[in-house]
Amino acid sequence: MSNTAYREHSTPLFLTSSFIYESAEQAEQMFAGAGEGDIYSRFTNPNTTELIQKFCVLEETENGVATSSGMAAIFSTLSTLLNQGDHIVACSSLFGNTLYILNQILPKWGINCTFVAPLDRDGWQQAITSNTKMVLVESPTNPSLEIIDLPWLADLCHQNNAIFCVDNCFATPILQKPVDFDTDLVIHSATKWIDGQGRVLGGLVLGSDELIQPIFDFLRRTGACLSPFNAWLLSKSTETLQVRMHQHCTNALQLAQWLESQEGIKRVRYPFLPSHPQHDLARQLMKMGGGIVTIDIDSDKEGTFRFINALTIPSITANLGDSRTIVTHPSTTTHSKLSPEEQEEGDIFDSTIRISVGLENIEDLQEDIEQALKRSL
């Protein structure tokens, strides 16, 4: 972002719905696509443009769009690139609302989906058919933290002319760059680690000009655009993303290692723990293990709730990626709309807790978890 005539150091807010022209002729030229510049903030705005440009650099992509939320990023991508009669193959461990779109909305438009367990190579190979247009995954998955072999799956997609789309929300481009493994599209819920303080909603879709341009056209006409204020805030947050993610990951690894030795904890899931089933693959694909630790309490639902309620430092909410530690009970919140069978397939149980590890003193957090375990189990 270049400075304005006021020579400001920090990018200003462009809180305007439209932009003016020097003449009627200039307006005509710009609406005809013959001139450069902003026309209307539903199309482009200097703040959203700056955010997109930063993430094109971070994810090493040609182009991108910014959306009003992470789910708007998912929905606009699917709505734009899939047509009646197309087939999509998706990881069975996806965010609950993404699963809703794939299960409830797209079939009404004649678009069918086949779900595959993240680690089932045979299942991926068998699921892709002649009309498969796209493959959609999250890695690490939510909340089970399974690691998908992105290079292998990218090769499979391209052998079958399918668009490979990766939700990179949990890793961020600081820890993992999907394009390094030949991913076609990268999606982010900027609401999470990118914002980092639980303030605003936002989403990003990044990829080639060829794939991004139709998504931009869809958003321009349907209106799920990112507000200039949210774009400005997310752009400023991006300047601290690397240092924040380093500390989130450092705290998360230390917490995960400590949790493995605690009575009352049945299982600890964290990609950079040697006990993680895809530990070697995680280290191959990611620079650090991420800020999420998923645990299973050695108790039933009531005991798990007692533990959550006994905590004093973490917030109980369905968000993640905050500077403050957050605990979430997926089976009754973020993934509550899934059937018991679907939850079990996603490795989600009544005893499962997702911990978004914040930037607090890690010893304080450990002491709080220890007292909660003693009081509740």
Protein Blocks (a to p, Z undefined) as FASTA:
>chain_A
ZZdfkopabdcddddfbdcdfbfklmmmmmnopagcdfbfklpcfklmmmmmmmmmmnop
abdcddfbfklmmmmmmmmmpcehiacdddfbdcfklmmmmmmmmmmnopacddddfklm
klmmmmpcfklmbdcddddddfklpacdfklmmmmmmmnopacdddfklnopmlocfkln
opabdcddfklmmnonopagcddddddfklmmmmmmmmmmnopaccfklmmmmmmmmmmm
mmmmmmmmmmmmmmmmmmmmpghiabdcdfklmklmklmmmmmmpmbebjadcddddbdf
klmmmmmmmpmkbccdfbehiabdcdddfklmmmmmpcfklmmmnopafkbccddddfbd
fklmmmmmmmmmmmmZZ
